[in-house]
Amino acid sequence: MKKIVILAAGIETAMGNLEATWEGLLSGQTGLSHPLIPGFEHRFPLGLIEKLPFPLGSSERLVALLDQCLDTISELPGKTALICATTKGAIDELLLPDRDRDDAHPLHISTYLAGKLPWIDHFSITSAACASGTIAIIQAGMRIRCGDFDNVIVIGIDLISTFVLAGFASLQALAPEACRPFDRNRNGLSLGEGAGWMILTGSENVLGTACQPQACLQSWGIACDASHITAPCRKASGLIAALKQTLKNQTGLIGAINAHGTGTRYNDAMELLAYDQIVPAKTPLHSIKGALGHCLGATGVIEAALAVRSLMQGAIPPTSGLQNPEETQMTVSGTAVLPLRSPSVLSCNAGFGGINSCILMTGYI
């Protein structure tokens, strides 16, 4: 079976680029702040990218963030596709007077990218709620493995917007203070914004690029339990099915889990139930959302890029906000950096509608 290689990856988050975010996570820093958002009485903790000067949820803010990703991506030899993952795009364009409503549609991203990257052979958009980023990486792996493309670039991007903030507030899903993934006293999620990008190729193409291989995309799984429009399945049936697909040929220990870990009561309980059933006991586990917020469609790519850094450094950062861990067979820490048990990282994400997705990445050999 064709080996899929991750050539490069990068992110932009409330804590900065990949290097700044990684170092901040290791040292227990947080990118969450409590800005005053017009129309909201409570100052919710949000992972805003302060250097983006444009209005929340606007097409200008989206393009500025996309440009930060594109500045680091160069033309590749061979046939190349680009898959962009997002949930809402520049959704607040719908709320602004005298604006082009087409800019609010996620397809606007493809139009913009096509103009900026004329050497790309194919563009597509993936929108599968908060599993979008991980599913885009899975689609990239599939397209390379079946021979459709030599390379695939994946970009995950989402903004904090008035629209999305109001939606989660109406669901009473937002934590009043920074979220606490996998803590017994967790009480909701924190929203973030950001972008992540990743370049994948077949192993036979590695010598033709100037990039130094960083990791391999080993396997993946997708499942939908469809138990509720927003709530996860209490029995974790979808995530269990996705984990079984991902790990069906895996032997030995898993190095660590980069979990979805939103800090909501039911999501975290669902995840731990699935991991305790499928993953070997004492596997290190963490979530980054207590430090960066939940970046929606971008989160899967951001977390995969950080998982690649974990593979390169042999460790996972602590889970920001975790003080009193929920009971689990996994090993989770709120203060200490945990070493990998083997050169592999499992990254999982879940989305509304019961969508569950997992990827397993390994060190490049």
ABEGO torsion letter per residue (X at the ends): XBBBBBABBBBBBAAEBAAAAAAAAAAGBBABBBBBBBGBABBBBBBBBAABABBBGBAAAAAAAAAAAAAABBBBBEBBBBBBBBAAEBAAAAABBGBBAAAABAAAAAAAAAAABAABABBBBBBBEAAAAAAAAAAAAAAAAAGABABBBBBBBBBBBAAAAAAAAAAGABBABBBBBGBAABAEBBBBBEBBBBBBBBAAAAAABABBBABBBABBBBBBAGABAABBBAAGAAAAAAAAAAAAABBEBBABBBBAGAGBAAAAAAAAAAAAAABBBGBBBBBAAAAAEBAEAAAAAAAAAAAAAAAAAGBBBBBBGBABBBBBABBBBAABBBBBABBBBBBBBBBBGGBBBBBBBBBBX
